[in-house]
């Protein structure tokens, strides 16, 4: 099993300067390769304190120059907010500068603040994602982009610098709905799981995706990549205390950023599942936090290993990416947790073999 680490740049309630957050989280990023992690990731978000990485490909370019061997993952590039021709060029540049170390993760977004900020209707996100992803993935294989869709009208133009190796086997989507599963399966995209839904819902979606993938391609899809908010401590009691404070604190930032308690949440076309999730979370803050904690990885090294192994088997993952600094956690605590995870959990994870998901 491969193990990655993410850097997400949170500044909840703006209690610190953004500069301080960047200085400290970049230090966390610099630890991943020396500690033996297989990959480094960041995410794309805009406009508020939730996550301050507006350009994940710029982040990966920075780390391409600071590292030698670690893979560079986008978790994710939100395609409806971008011109896919420009994304194709940027992805090719990152891959050239890193000697082919990029893992391409794509997504469609959810937060109203971000869609309104980019003047893109939320209800168009699914169709825009499918068109943009199809053009991008085909373009990276062919070396040029050309597309005639409802939203994307791209005359044929070369990608320069030309991609020098295939992205097949290293391209993922953060979620695949039944409606878009066929085209994602056709393009050979794997699944990147960022845990916010119950594992039962994830397993159901994966089962539908695999069925369509096999019908279209006649073979098995890629193993999944699973991410998770992670805290590791030798004391189970302290790990629980820190998880409630900081993983729970992260969940609070997500609730605010996505406006999950608002009336509009989940009402847009393509987001019906989220409306049901929001209804189930309203009115009971402690239950909501416990729900989110149940999805994540925290505890002693043994507890962290067992949870990741459980996730691995449920969703057929061969790659786990931990988020170690979030919700204003002091860097000393984040680094201590990260180093303990690297020394006591990661070596055992790397001994594991791939498995077929229980949901298949």
C-alpha positions as CSV (number, residue, x, y, z in Angstrom):
1,X,0.0,0.0,0.0
2,X,1.2,3.5,-0.8
3,X,0.9,6.3,1.8
4,X,0.5,10.0,1.1
5,X,0.3,13.3,3.0
6,X,-1.8,16.4,2.3
7,X,-1.4,20.1,3.0
8,X,-4.6,22.1,3.2
9,X,-3.9,25.6,4.6
10,X,-6.8,26.1,7.0
11,X,-7.3,29.4,9.0
12,X,-10.6,28.8,10.9
13,X,-12.3,32.1,11.9
14,X,-9.2,34.0,10.7
15,X,-7.6,34.0,14.1
16,X,-4.1,33.9,12.6
17,X,-2.6,35.7,9.6
18,X,-2.7,33.8,6.3
19,X,1.0,34.2,6.1
20,X,1.6,32.3,9.4
21,X,-0.6,29.4,8.1
22,X,1.3,29.2,4.9
23,X,4.7,29.3,6.6
24,X,3.8,26.4,9.0
25,X,1.9,24.2,6.5
26,X,4.7,24.4,4.0
27,X,7.0,23.1,6.7
28,X,4.6,20.1,7.1
29,X,4.8,19.6,3.3
30,X,8.6,19.6,3.4
31,X,8.5,16.6,5.9
32,X,6.7,14.2,3.7
33,X,9.5,13.1,1.3
34,X,12.2,12.8,4.0
35,X,9.9,10.7,6.2
36,X,9.3,8.3,3.4
37,X,5.8,9.2,2.2
38,X,4.9,8.1,-1.4
39,X,2.9,11.2,-2.3
40,X,2.1,14.8,-1.4
41,X,-1.3,16.4,-2.1
42,X,-3.3,19.6,-1.7
43,X,-6.8,20.6,-2.5
44,X,-8.4,23.5,-4.4
45,X,-10.7,26.0,-2.5
46,X,-11.4,29.7,-2.7
47,X,-12.6,32.8,-1.0
48,X,-12.7,32.0,2.8
49,X,-10.9,30.5,5.7
50,X,-11.8,26.8,4.9
51,X,-8.8,26.0,2.7
52,X,-6.5,28.6,1.2
53,X,-5.1,26.8,-1.8
54,X,-6.7,28.5,-4.8
55,X,-4.4,26.7,-7.3
56,X,-3.4,23.2,-6.5
57,X,-1.3,22.9,-9.7
58,X,0.8,25.9,-8.6
59,X,1.3,24.2,-5.2
60,X,2.4,21.0,-7.0
61,X,4.8,22.9,-9.2
62,X,6.5,24.3,-6.1
63,X,6.9,20.9,-4.6
64,X,8.1,19.5,-7.9
65,X,11.1,21.7,-7.5
66,X,11.6,20.9,-3.8
67,X,11.5,17.1,-4.1
68,X,13.1,14.3,-6.1
69,X,10.9,11.2,-5.9
70,X,7.6,11.8,-4.2
71,X,4.5,11.7,-6.3
72,X,2.5,14.9,-6.6
73,X,-1.3,14.7,-6.3
74,X,-4.2,17.1,-7.0
75,X,-7.1,16.5,-4.5
76,X,-8.7,18.0,-6.6
77,X,-8.7,20.4,-9.6
78,X,-12.4,21.5,-9.7
79,X,-13.0,21.5,-13.4
80,X,-16.2,23.6,-13.6
81,X,-14.2,26.6,-12.4
82,X,-11.5,26.3,-15.0
83,X,-10.9,26.5,-18.7
84,X,-9.9,22.9,-19.4
85,X,-7.5,23.9,-22.2
86,X,-5.5,25.9,-19.6
87,X,-5.7,23.0,-17.1
88,X,-4.2,20.6,-19.8
89,X,-1.3,23.0,-20.3
90,X,-0.7,23.4,-16.5
91,X,-0.9,19.6,-15.9
92,X,1.6,19.0,-18.7
93,X,4.0,21.5,-17.2
94,X,3.9,20.0,-13.7
95,X,4.5,16.5,-15.2
96,X,7.5,17.8,-17.2
97,X,9.0,19.6,-14.2
98,X,8.6,16.6,-11.9
99,X,9.8,14.0,-14.5
100,X,6.4,12.4,-14.6
101,X,5.5,12.3,-10.9
102,X,2.0,13.7,-11.1
103,X,-1.3,12.0,-10.0
104,X,-4.2,13.9,-11.5
105,X,-7.3,14.2,-9.3
106,X,-10.4,15.9,-10.7
107,X,-13.7,17.1,-9.0
108,X,-16.8,19.1,-9.6
109,X,-17.2,21.2,-6.4
110,X,-20.0,21.8,-4.0
111,X,-19.8,25.2,-2.2
112,X,-22.1,28.0,-3.3
113,X,-19.6,30.7,-2.2
114,X,-17.1,29.3,-4.8
115,X,-19.6,28.8,-7.7
116,X,-21.0,32.3,-7.3
117,X,-17.5,33.7,-7.0
118,X,-16.6,32.2,-10.4
119,X,-20.0,33.1,-11.9
120,X,-20.8,29.4,-12.6
121,X,-24.4,28.1,-11.9
122,X,-24.1,25.3,-9.3
123,X,-26.8,23.3,-11.2
124,X,-24.5,23.1,-14.3
125,X,-21.6,21.6,-12.4
126,X,-22.1,17.9,-13.3
127,X,-22.4,18.6,-17.1
128,X,-19.5,21.0,-17.0
129,X,-17.4,18.5,-15.1
130,X,-18.1,15.7,-17.5
131,X,-17.4,17.8,-20.6
132,X,-14.2,19.4,-19.1
133,X,-12.9,16.1,-17.8
134,X,-13.5,14.3,-21.1
135,X,-11.7,17.0,-23.1
136,X,-8.8,17.1,-20.6
137,X,-8.2,13.4,-20.3
138,X,-8.5,12.7,-24.0
139,X,-6.3,15.8,-24.7
140,X,-3.5,14.6,-22.4
141,X,-3.4,11.3,-24.3
142,X,-3.6,12.8,-27.8
143,X,-1.4,15.8,-27.2
144,X,-4.1,18.2,-28.3
145,X,-7.6,19.4,-27.2
146,X,-10.7,19.6,-29.3
147,X,-14.3,19.5,-28.1
148,X,-17.8,20.4,-29.2
149,X,-20.1,20.2,-26.2
150,X,-22.9,22.2,-24.6
151,X,-20.6,24.3,-22.5
152,X,-17.1,23.6,-23.8
153,X,-16.4,24.7,-27.4
154,X,-12.7,24.1,-28.0
155,X,-11.1,24.4,-31.5
156,X,-8.2,22.0,-31.9
157,X,-5.1,23.3,-30.3
158,X,-1.9,21.5,-29.3
159,X,-0.9,21.1,-25.6
160,X,2.6,22.6,-25.3
161,X,4.8,21.3,-23.8
162,X,3.4,18.1,-25.2
163,X,2.6,15.4,-22.6
164,X,5.4,12.9,-22.6
165,X,3.8,10.0,-20.9
166,X,0.3,8.6,-20.5
167,X,-2.0,9.7,-17.6
168,X,-3.8,6.4,-17.8
169,X,-3.6,4.6,-14.4
170,X,-2.9,7.9,-12.6
171,X,-6.1,9.9,-13.1
172,X,-8.9,10.0,-10.5
173,X,-12.2,11.7,-9.8
174,X,-13.2,12.7,-6.3
175,X,-16.7,11.3,-6.7
176,X,-18.7,9.6,-9.5
177,X,-22.5,9.7,-9.5
178,X,-24.5,7.1,-11.3
179,X,-25.3,9.7,-14.0
180,X,-21.7,10.4,-14.8
181,X,-20.3,7.0,-14.0
182,X,-20.5,5.7,-17.6
183,X,-18.3,8.4,-19.1
184,X,-15.8,8.3,-16.2
185,X,-15.6,4.5,-16.6
186,X,-15.1,4.9,-20.3
187,X,-12.2,7.2,-19.8
188,X,-10.6,4.9,-17.2
189,X,-10.7,7.2,-14.3
190,X,-10.1,5.8,-10.8
191,X,-11.9,7.0,-7.7
192,X,-10.5,9.3,-5.0
193,X,-12.4,9.1,-1.8
194,X,-12.5,12.1,0.5
195,X,-14.6,10.8,3.4
196,X,-17.7,12.9,4.1
197,X,-20.4,10.3,3.4
198,X,-21.2,7.1,5.3
199,X,-19.1,4.2,4.1
200,X,-22.3,2.5,3.1
201,X,-23.1,5.2,0.6
202,X,-19.5,5.2,-0.7
203,X,-19.7,1.4,-1.1
204,X,-23.0,1.7,-3.1
205,X,-21.5,4.3,-5.4
206,X,-18.4,2.3,-5.9
207,X,-20.5,-0.8,-6.8
208,X,-22.4,1.1,-9.4
209,X,-19.2,2.6,-10.8
210,X,-17.5,-0.8,-11.0
211,X,-20.5,-2.4,-12.8
212,X,-20.4,0.2,-15.5
213,X,-16.6,0.2,-15.7
214,X,-16.6,-3.6,-16.4
215,X,-19.4,-3.3,-18.9
216,X,-17.6,-0.5,-20.8
217,X,-14.0,-1.8,-20.5
218,X,-14.3,-5.5,-19.9
219,X,-11.8,-5.3,-17.0
220,X,-11.3,-4.1,-13.4
221,X,-11.0,-0.4,-12.5
222,X,-8.1,1.1,-10.7
223,X,-7.9,0.5,-6.9
224,X,-9.2,3.6,-5.1
225,X,-7.2,6.3,-3.2
226,X,-8.7,7.0,0.2
227,X,-8.0,10.2,2.1
228,X,-8.6,11.0,5.8
229,X,-8.1,13.5,8.6
230,X,-5.5,11.8,10.8
231,X,-4.2,12.2,14.3
232,X,-1.8,9.7,15.9
233,X,-0.7,9.6,19.5
234,X,0.6,7.0,21.8
235,X,-2.2,7.8,24.3
236,X,-5.7,6.7,23.1
237,X,-7.2,9.2,25.5
238,X,-5.2,12.1,24.2
239,X,-5.8,11.0,20.6
240,X,-9.6,11.1,21.3
241,X,-9.3,14.5,22.9
242,X,-7.3,16.0,20.0
243,X,-9.6,14.3,17.4
244,X,-12.7,15.8,19.0
245,X,-11.1,19.3,19.1
246,X,-9.3,19.4,15.8
247,X,-11.0,16.8,13.5
248,X,-14.3,18.0,14.9
249,X,-13.0,21.5,14.4
250,X,-12.3,20.7,10.8
251,X,-15.9,19.4,10.4
252,X,-17.2,22.7,11.7
253,X,-15.2,24.5,9.0
254,X,-16.7,22.2,6.4
255,X,-20.3,22.8,7.7
256,X,-19.7,26.6,7.5
257,X,-18.0,26.6,4.1
258,X,-20.6,24.3,2.4
259,X,-23.5,26.0,4.3
260,X,-24.8,22.5,5.2
261,X,-27.4,23.9,7.6
262,X,-28.9,26.3,5.1
263,X,-32.1,25.8,3.2
264,X,-30.4,25.9,-0.2
265,X,-27.9,23.1,0.5
266,X,-28.4,20.1,-1.8
267,X,-31.2,21.8,-3.7
268,X,-29.2,22.3,-6.9
269,X,-29.4,19.8,-9.8
270,X,-27.0,16.9,-9.2
271,X,-26.7,17.4,-5.4
272,X,-29.8,15.5,-4.2
273,X,-27.8,13.2,-1.9
274,X,-26.4,16.1,0.0
275,X,-29.9,17.4,0.8
276,X,-30.7,14.2,2.6
277,X,-27.3,14.3,4.4
278,X,-28.0,17.9,5.6
279,X,-31.4,16.9,7.0
280,X,-29.9,14.1,9.0
281,X,-27.2,16.3,10.5
282,X,-29.4,19.2,11.6
283,X,-30.1,19.9,15.2
284,X,-27.6,17.7,16.9
285,X,-24.1,19.1,16.8
286,X,-22.4,16.4,18.9
287,X,-23.9,13.6,16.8
288,X,-22.7,15.4,13.7
289,X,-19.2,15.5,15.0
290,X,-19.3,11.9,16.1
291,X,-20.5,10.9,12.7
292,X,-17.5,12.6,11.1
293,X,-15.0,11.3,13.6
294,X,-16.3,7.8,12.8
295,X,-15.1,8.2,9.2
296,X,-11.6,9.4,10.0
297,X,-8.3,8.0,11.3
298,X,-7.2,8.8,14.8
299,X,-5.9,7.0,17.9
300,X,-2.8,5.1,18.8
301,X,-0.6,3.8,16.0
302,X,-2.4,0.4,16.2
303,X,-5.8,2.1,16.1
304,X,-4.7,4.2,13.1
305,X,-3.4,1.1,11.3
306,X,-6.6,-0.9,11.9
307,X,-8.8,1.9,10.7
308,X,-6.9,2.4,7.5
309,X,-6.9,-1.4,6.9
310,X,-10.7,-1.4,7.4
311,X,-11.1,1.4,4.9
312,X,-8.7,-0.4,2.5
313,X,-10.8,-3.5,2.5
314,X,-14.2,-1.7,2.3
315,X,-13.3,0.4,-0.7
316,X,-10.5,-1.5,-2.4
317,X,-7.8,1.2,-1.7
318,X,-4.2,0.8,-2.5
319,X,-3.2,4.3,-1.4
320,X,-4.0,6.2,1.8
321,X,-3.5,10.0,2.1
322,X,-3.5,11.5,5.5
323,X,-4.2,15.2,6.4
324,X,-2.2,16.0,9.5
325,X,-2.5,19.8,10.0
326,X,-6.0,21.3,10.1
327,X,-8.4,23.4,12.1
328,X,-5.7,25.6,13.7
329,X,-3.8,22.7,15.3
330,X,-0.4,23.9,16.6
331,X,2.4,22.9,14.3
332,X,4.1,21.1,17.2
333,X,1.2,18.8,17.6
334,X,0.7,18.2,13.9
335,X,4.4,17.4,13.4
336,X,4.5,15.0,16.4
337,X,1.4,13.2,15.1
338,X,2.9,13.0,11.6
339,X,6.3,11.7,12.8
340,X,4.7,9.0,15.0
341,X,2.4,8.0,12.1
342,X,5.5,7.8,9.8
343,X,7.5,5.7,12.2
344,X,4.9,3.4,13.6
345,X,2.0,3.2,11.1
346,X,3.3,3.8,7.6
347,X,5.8,0.9,7.5
348,X,3.1,-1.6,8.4
349,X,0.7,-0.1,5.8
350,X,3.4,-0.6,3.2
351,X,3.5,-4.3,3.9
352,X,-0.2,-4.7,2.9
353,X,-1.3,-6.0,-0.4
354,X,-4.1,-4.7,-2.5
355,X,-7.5,-6.2,-2.0
356,X,-10.8,-6.3,-3.9
357,X,-13.3,-4.1,-2.2
358,X,-16.0,-5.7,-0.1
359,X,-18.6,-3.6,-2.0
360,X,-17.6,-5.1,-5.4
